[in-house]
Amino acid sequence: MTRTHQPIQCADGFALNSTLYVPEGPARALVLLNPATGVTERMYVPFASYLTEQGFVVLTYNYRGVQAGDSAKEVKAGFSTWADLDVEAVTQWAAARYPQLPLLAVGHSFGGHAIGLCESSRLLSGAVMITSQAGCLRFIRPLAERLRVTALLKLIGPFCSRVLGYVPGRKLGIGEDLPAQVMLEWCRWTSLRNYFFDDPQMNAVARFQRPRMPVLSIGFADDPWAPAEAIDLMSGHLTACQVERRQYGPEHSNGQAIGHLGFFRDRHAETLWPQVSQWLLQQVEARA
């Protein structure tokens, strides 16, 4: 396996940093790893390496305002920016760089949302959505966790965004620092019954109707942020896709906890990761 760093330029000229993993032998397909909110590509290194061992070229990256060297205060970006500029650029770059390979995507949380939002998803042969849910407060349980998240998204987050100009995620223990617009969009959508599908500025219902491909949508029983009904609401809007829903729990991985972030920990390398790798390979074989 070889690993190289690749700069990717977005339509507005912003430069994203990405890492390309290439197997030693013939490549089966290229897999994009679209990250979750406030999560850097460091967390995806073990999973990217695993997929590369299975014969996939893999591309990992960070969104603007989160990647190393960026200032969350100085970078003006929201979720819509990440989807419309960052994910679009990465997807188009990958398709142009490896036109001979089927293009697949694995989206984690918001990274899965972007698959539905992006026009460039027409270039994908298939996609996996990991804990990609409608992030409405009403879905979060138990009550203590809902109250904690409510305090973050309705009080602390908006205050930091408006007063500091960014959200100090590392100090708050919610991941990386975030641009203010990301938090303000997140705050607004969490109170809408159908998340960003109820935000006319996003036009998300129509956008989710554009992709036409197989999709595997995965949730985990011990994820307090993304119960099955929240995932179903999100994936249910992919009306032109062939969506397969799977729900796993710790019992499917030797009793190991999974939650919202845990799937990408290497403790699941022998249990859950092969499920995704095999599904991706099936999409490649279906195109042969």
N, C-alpha and C positions, 0 to 999 in steps of 0.2 A: 504494500500500500504506500502510495506517495501522498503527501499533504502539501498543498500550496495555497498561498494567500492571493486572492483575486479582487482587485478593485472593480466595483460596478457603479457606473454613473447613471443617476436617475434622470428623468426628463427635465427636471428643473436645475440640473447641474450638480446636485448634491452627490457626494461620493460615499458609497457604502463599502464596508470591508466584509469580505466573505472568505470562507475556507473551503477548498475543493479537495475531496478525498477520492482518490482514483485507485481501483484494484490493480493488482499485478497482472492478472489475466484479462481475457475479453470481458467487456462490460455488458451487463444485461439491460440496464436502463439508468437514467439519472433521477435521483430522488432529491427534491427540495425539502429542507426542514424549516418550516415557518415557525418562529418562536412565539411563546406566550408573552403576555404583558410583563415587563419588568424582569424578564429572564434573559440572560446572555447566552451566547452560543456555547459557552463553556459547559453548561449542563448537558448539552446534546452530544458532546464528544464521544462518550462510550457507545451510544446508540448509533452514531454516524460510523464509528469504526466497525461496529458489528455488521451494519448493512454493507459496508465496503467488503468485509470478509465474505459476504454472500454474493458478491459480484456486482454490486451497484456502485455507480459513481454517486457521491453524495455532496450536496452543497449546503453549508450552514452559514448563517449571517445574523446580524443584529439590526434592529430598526434604528433610524436616526434618533438622536437624543439619548440612546441607551448604549450604543457601541462605545468602545474604548476611545478616549480622546474627545468625545463630544461633551458639551455642557448642556444638561437638561434645561437649564435656565435660558441659555442662549438659543437653543434650537426650537423653532416654532413648529410644532407638529401635533396632530391629533391622530386618533385611530384612522380617520379617513385619509390622512396624509400617508400613514404607513401602508394602507391598502392601495391607494390610488397611485402612489409614487414608488414606494420601496418594494412592495411585493410585485407590483407590475414590472419594475425594472429587473428584478432578480429572475422572474419567470421568463421574461423575454430574452434576457442575456443567456440563460441556460438553454433555451430552445435554439438560439442562434449558434451557440458554441458547440452543441452536440446535436445537430439536426438528424443524425442517423440513429439516435437512441430514443426509445419511448420516454416521455417526461411524466414523472409522477410527483406527488407532493404528500408530505406528512405535516399536518398543521396542528399545533398544540394550543388549545384554548383560543385566543384571538387569532392565532395562526390558521386555525380552521375557519374562523369567520371570514378571513381574507380570501379563502378559496371560493366562498360564495359571492363575495363582493367584487372580486377582480374580473375584469373583462378578459385578461390573459389566461384565465382558467380554461378557455377554449383550447389551449395548447396542451392541456393535460390529458393523459390516457387513463388516469385514475387518481384518487386521493383518499387519504386516511385522515379523519378528524379525531384527535385525542382530547377528551374532556372539553369539547367545543360546545358550550351551552349558552342559552339565553341567560345573561347574568342578572336577572331580576332579584331584588331583595326577597321577594315573596317565596322564592324557591330555596333559599338558604336555610338549612337546619343543622343542628338544633337551635333553639331560640337564643342561647347565649352567643353562638357564633353569628347569628343574624344581627344581634345588637352590636357586637364588636365591629362587624363589617359596616353597619349603618353609621356608626360613629366615625369610621374611617372615610366613608364615601360621602357623607352628608355634612360632616363638621370639619374634621382634620384636613381631608384632601382639598376641599374648596378653599379653606382658610389659607393653607400653604400655597395653593395655586395663585390666589389673588394677592397675597401679601409678600410671599417670597419669590413668586414668579416661576416656581417649579415645585415638585413634590420630593422631599428627601427620603426616598424609599428605603435606602440603606439604613438610615437612622430609625425609621419607623418599623423596620423589619418586614417589609413587603416586597423585597427584591431590590432592583436597581432604582436610582433616581429617575423620575418621569417628567416629561414636559407638561406644563400646566394644562394645555388643551386636551391632552390625553385624559387627565383626571377629570376635567370639567365635562367632557363628553361622557365618560364613564358614569359620573355622578348623575347626569341627566337621564341616561338610559336605564339605570337600575330601578327607577321608579315607574317606568312605562310598563304596561302590562305585557307587551310583547317585545320588550327590549328595543333595539334600534329599528326593528320593523315598524314601530309606531312613530319614528322620527322622519317626517317628510323630507328633511334635508338629505337624508341618506339614500332614499329611494331603494331601500334594501330588498323589499319584496320583489320588485322587477329585476334587480340585479341577481338575486338568487335563482331566478328562473332561467338565466342564460346558460350555465354550465350543463353539459350533456355528457356524462361519463359515469362509470361505477364509483361509488363512494362507500367507504367503510367508516361508520361512526361509532366510536367506542367510549363507553363511560365506565365508572368504577363505583361499586356500592358503598365504599368508605370515603367518597369525595363529598364533603359537606357543602361545597359550592356548586356542584353540578349533579343533582339527582337526575334520574332517568327522564322525568318529564321536562326538565330544562334542556336536556340534550335533544329530546324528541322535538321540542318546539323549534330549535335551531335547524336541525337536519331536515325537518318536515317541510321547510321552505325550498329545498332543492328539488323542485317538482319535476324537473326534466332529467334528473339523475336516477340511477338505479341504486338506491340507498340500502345498505345492509347494516343493521344495528346489532351491536354486541354489548353485553353488560358483564363485566368481570368483577370479582371481589378477591380479597386476600386468599380465599380458599382455592383460587385458581393459580396461586403462585406460592405454594408452600407456606401459607399463612402470613406472608410478608405484606405489610401495609403498602397501599398504592396512593390513594388520595388524589389531589389535583395535580401534583408535580411528580409523584413517585414513579410513574411508568418508565421514565428515562433513567432511573437508577439501575446500575448493572446487576442488582440483586434479582432482577426480573429477566435476565439475559437467557435463561434456559426455559422459561415458562411463557411469559407474555410476548417477548420480542419475536420468537419464531412465528406467532400467530399473525403478526403484521407483515413480517418478511415473506411468509408464504402467500399471503393475500396479494402483496405487491407482485410477486412472481407470477401469480395466476393472471394478473392483468397483462403482463408482458407476453405470456404464452398465448393469451387470447388474441393478441395482435399478430402473432406469427403466422 
